[in-house]
Amino acid sequence: MPANRISRARIRAAVGLTVAALAAGATAGAGPAVAQPKAAPAAAADCSTAYTIEQKLASGTTWRMCWRYDSKAGLVLEKVSYQPKGEPKPIKVLNSARLAQIDVPYDDGSVEYDDLTGFGFAQGLVNLAPGECPGGTIKTIHVPEAWDPAHADVKGLCTTTRSRGHAYRMQGDSANKVFQAQGKDLLVYTVNQVGWYEYMTEWRFQDDGTVNMNVGATGSLSYDDYDAGDGRGWPIGKGAKAYATSHSHNVFWRLDFGLDGSSKTKIEQYDSAVTAPAHGRQAPTNKTTRTKVTKELAGDYKTYRWWRAVSETGKNKDGHARSYEIVPGPTTKYPGRSFTRHDVYFTEYNKCEQFASNNPGACPASAGKSVDKWVNGQTLTHPVVWMNVGFHHIARDEDQQPMPIHWQGFAIAPRDVTAMNPLTPDALAWQNGHWRPRS
């Protein structure tokens, strides 16, 4: 490994210690140290008040969940439930949801980082100022295995609400009545510094039941990376002397569905085929086929392909099985590693399988250390969903200084979780199914 790469790794570790000190307010010339709020003890199995997030949004939808902080994954959300107006009790959605890896290979082949399991992502949690959590609450996290144990309590978890614009708009034939609503979201997020990058891990819970999972990368381009050892980086600054090294961010999430309180979730894949117009028809035809995914699968997105996780125990008021559809975001799939060559993995639950690469869990050595090795034909009775979303970062002049945040992520959207739009106004609640205008 070239000396500058070794230096960079050391810089990352040194920056981690600096971050810990800054998070505690221990900067030079800062005056006497200010006592940090005492963090709550480790979360109890029943999710004590200190580890509960509950938010009723203006539309009447309530989201509830527990949270804890893992020494490698960072923020973990558990027992996530959704209760829109009209539903008598919360609808369980997820047993748990969290990051499973951020893999960062550099284009010149000189280095590759596994930020969660190898470079102190969780320990890089930073304090959030009140202005970074507008209208919300900042919770204190006790960081396990903190670089500075004397300052392990960090004001690092923001929960707040935010408007997202129109949830819907509809006007009748007579145009004498407009139905519209502005959507509201619950936002839960942390910021973790790893080297020169600062990762914002955002969970956005919409009042219509959709959950958006995103990681935003910001911070700074590393001053130690203006070498582009293979000559193919991007020139930053005056002229063409300093070339920032291009690299990828391969972000993995791990979702354990618990629809209606049961882990016995079914996975289904849907593919549609479009064919030329038949004789006498004005348009092409489109046929959609369902495939039940009964065994572990490494899946790839294609046009007209999607998956859903289906409850085996719960139905909505129309008698349809509740499910959540996986909605991909933009991605640049990285072909350089076996575990990044697929967009989604469905594996049978195994307690030791926790991280998508360089997994430190107590799995047998023969099981391998990455998610692709765990797809080995087991029958799915308790599936775990692993999402891989890639971003190829070719730096630009505008990335300095600081670097504008760039996002990558995906969503899960309710499909038949409720019998109608959960935000349906009362005046339209009778229009379910094949309705007829009232006389």
Disulfide bonds with the S-S distance in Angstrom:
Cys47-Cys66 2.14
Cys133-Cys158 2.00
Cys352-Cys363 1.89
